Amino acid sequence: MTEVMHAINVLAATVHGGALLIFALLLLFRAHIPHVLTEDVVRVYRSFGAGIGLSLGAFIPTELYLHVVGQNPGVALPASLAVHWDTTEHSMLSARLALLFVGWVSYVHLEIWTLDPARTLDKDGSVVDAAAYEATAGRVSRQLAFNAALFTAVIVLGTLAGR
């Protein structure tokens, strides 16, 4: 069972983290990509939102399962989801869970509130107010870069802890 959960976890991390990183870079450098409009990048990001959300939805429970099993070897589930700071490995895994929670909250905020003006300003394939849309895309870009950095830290902490 643990091997299956680990495989799902790695696949979900690859899809979620990869998409966050790619779209963060595309939005960050959108002005330097010839013949690509900001709204095109945001539209593609929004259309892949389900993939990013579902991959995060697969990553979180498998991560929690692997954390519980890793912290409580040989204990039948349900076991405690306690965080431990007694060893360097446990500290990194506990910090990983804390960063994952912050990333999850930030991702929910991004999808609901930060992207809402982009949805409102982009009606029927036409941007209503270009300046307002560009400002919105800037906010989306910054929060997406923040989320990509958080998720990268989650992966790095897991790797350093031997996960």
Wavefront OBJ file of the C-alpha trace (Angstrom):
o trace
v 0.000 0.000 0.000
v 2.805 2.413 0.867
v 4.428 1.908 -2.537
v 1.166 2.774 -4.323
v 0.669 5.860 -2.172
v 4.266 6.900 -2.836
v 3.787 6.504 -6.610
v 0.587 8.577 -6.524
v 2.365 11.158 -4.367
v 5.282 11.487 -6.794
v 2.992 11.729 -9.838
v 0.785 14.332 -8.148
v 3.842 16.332 -7.047
v 5.221 16.263 -10.578
v 1.972 17.463 -12.159
v 1.199 20.075 -9.500
v 4.708 21.400 -8.974
v 5.570 21.266 -12.655
v 2.462 23.189 -13.652
v 2.991 25.797 -10.926
v 6.591 26.300 -11.976
v 5.892 26.424 -15.716
v 2.970 28.848 -15.438
v 4.833 31.006 -12.902
v 7.737 31.311 -15.348
v 5.445 31.942 -18.326
v 3.617 34.714 -16.486
v 6.803 36.168 -15.077
v 8.464 36.389 -18.507
v 5.304 36.986 -20.582
v 6.525 40.384 -21.794
v 9.630 38.756 -23.279
v 7.843 36.011 -25.208
v 7.130 37.261 -28.727
v 3.589 36.973 -30.089
v 2.152 35.792 -26.759
v -0.471 37.917 -25.075
v -0.881 38.019 -21.307
v -4.504 36.943 -21.564
v -3.501 33.877 -23.586
v -1.142 32.692 -20.833
v -3.741 33.368 -18.118
v -6.459 31.608 -20.125
v -4.314 28.494 -20.554
v -3.446 28.578 -16.850
v -7.124 28.902 -15.936
v -8.083 26.076 -18.287
v -5.525 23.787 -16.614
v -6.782 24.768 -13.155
v -8.624 21.479 -12.745
v -5.431 19.514 -13.391
v -3.477 21.589 -10.912
v -6.231 21.365 -8.308
v -6.774 17.623 -8.727
v -3.052 16.932 -8.507
v -2.885 18.940 -5.265
v -5.960 17.025 -4.117
v -4.060 13.777 -4.714
v -0.797 15.046 -3.237
v -2.143 16.197 0.139
v -3.812 12.949 1.315
v -0.970 10.770 0.060
v 1.515 13.101 1.752
v -0.433 12.887 5.011
v -0.626 9.102 4.729
v 3.114 8.823 4.086
v 3.817 11.216 6.952
v 1.712 9.200 9.407
v 3.202 5.880 8.274
v 6.727 7.348 8.347
v 6.277 8.801 11.847
v 4.541 5.682 13.216
v 6.149 2.621 11.588
v 4.291 -0.584 12.266
v 1.278 1.174 13.776
v -2.098 0.385 12.268
v -4.009 3.317 10.856
v -5.575 5.538 11.984
v -2.535 6.807 13.814
v -1.695 10.253 15.044
v -0.814 13.040 12.624
v 1.563 14.479 15.191
v 4.515 16.515 14.130
v 7.839 15.854 15.802
v 10.826 18.141 16.155
v 13.130 15.715 18.010
v 15.426 14.852 15.087
v 16.581 16.733 12.023
v 14.596 14.383 9.775
v 11.410 14.815 11.797
v 11.922 18.573 11.904
v 12.231 18.739 8.114
v 9.135 16.582 7.626
v 7.163 18.669 10.126
v 8.294 21.892 8.442
v 7.279 20.294 5.151
v 3.734 19.780 6.441
v 3.586 23.369 7.700
v 4.725 24.727 4.321
v 2.285 22.436 2.531
v -0.559 23.873 4.621
v 0.524 27.448 3.818
v 0.801 26.510 0.134
v -2.646 24.936 0.138
v -4.214 28.046 1.698
v -2.369 30.279 -0.767
v -3.452 28.108 -3.701
v -7.100 28.289 -2.616
v -6.749 32.076 -2.300
v -5.171 32.259 -5.769
v -7.883 30.198 -7.428
v -10.825 31.938 -5.761
v -9.882 35.559 -5.099
v -6.746 36.435 -7.065
v -8.029 34.972 -10.336
v -11.556 36.383 -9.973
v -10.725 39.776 -11.559
v -9.153 37.943 -14.510
v -12.389 36.027 -15.000
v -14.435 39.215 -14.681
v -12.267 41.248 -17.072
v -12.077 38.472 -19.697
v -15.581 38.193 -21.147
v -16.291 36.022 -24.188
v -12.637 35.907 -25.242
v -12.169 39.668 -25.066
v -10.438 41.684 -22.363
v -12.642 44.532 -21.148
v -9.909 46.756 -19.623
v -6.334 45.987 -20.744
v -4.610 47.993 -17.979
v -6.712 46.432 -15.221
v -6.179 42.987 -16.721
v -2.403 43.486 -16.824
v -2.453 44.555 -13.150
v -4.486 41.455 -12.309
v -2.060 39.263 -14.262
v 0.768 40.781 -12.225
v -0.946 39.775 -8.975
v -1.612 36.290 -10.343
v 2.022 36.037 -11.440
v 3.366 37.026 -8.021
v 1.096 34.656 -6.109
v 1.770 31.840 -8.558
v 5.535 32.374 -8.146
v 5.059 32.335 -4.348
v 3.114 29.067 -4.590
v 5.749 27.537 -6.876
v 8.488 28.525 -4.413
v 6.517 27.068 -1.489
v 5.893 23.808 -3.303
v 9.549 23.606 -4.320
v 10.492 24.031 -0.654
v 8.060 21.224 0.251
v 9.755 18.911 -2.247
v 13.285 19.942 -1.198
v 12.511 19.361 2.491
v 11.115 15.921 1.675
v 14.174 15.062 -0.372
v 16.555 16.248 2.349
v 14.620 14.199 4.907
v 15.045 11.080 2.768
v 11.526 10.863 1.397
l 1 2 3 4 5 6 7 8 9 10 11 12 13 14 15 16 17 18 19 20 21 22 23 24 25 26 27 28 29 30 31 32 33 34 35 36 37 38 39 40 41 42 43 44 45 46 47 48 49 50 51 52 53 54 55 56 57 58 59 60 61 62 63 64 65 66 67 68 69 70 71 72 73 74 75 76 77 78 79 80 81 82 83 84 85 86 87 88 89 90 91 92 93 94 95 96 97 98 99 100 101 102 103 104 105 106 107 108 109 110 111 112 113 114 115 116 117 118 119 120 121 122 123 124 125 126 127 128 129 130 131 132 133 134 135 136 137 138 139 140 141 142 143 144 145 146 147 148 149 150 151 152 153 154 155 156 157 158 159 160 161 162 163
